[in-house]
Amino acid sequence: MTTRTSDEASDSKRLELKIFLFLTVLLAPILSVLLVSGLGFAIWFSQILTGPPGAG
């Protein structure tokens, strides 16, 4: 059975912090913008094909 040294624990914490910052600062906002813009594009394109709501 091996025990983790304080350097390994420190490296692990540092990596965990980097991953957390990447997810919260970069990935989540980018995915949110892509999701909202994709939905807006889908609605816009469907209105091109079928007309605006209530028309007809």
Residue pairs with C-beta under 8 A, 6 or more apart in sequence:
4 12
47 53
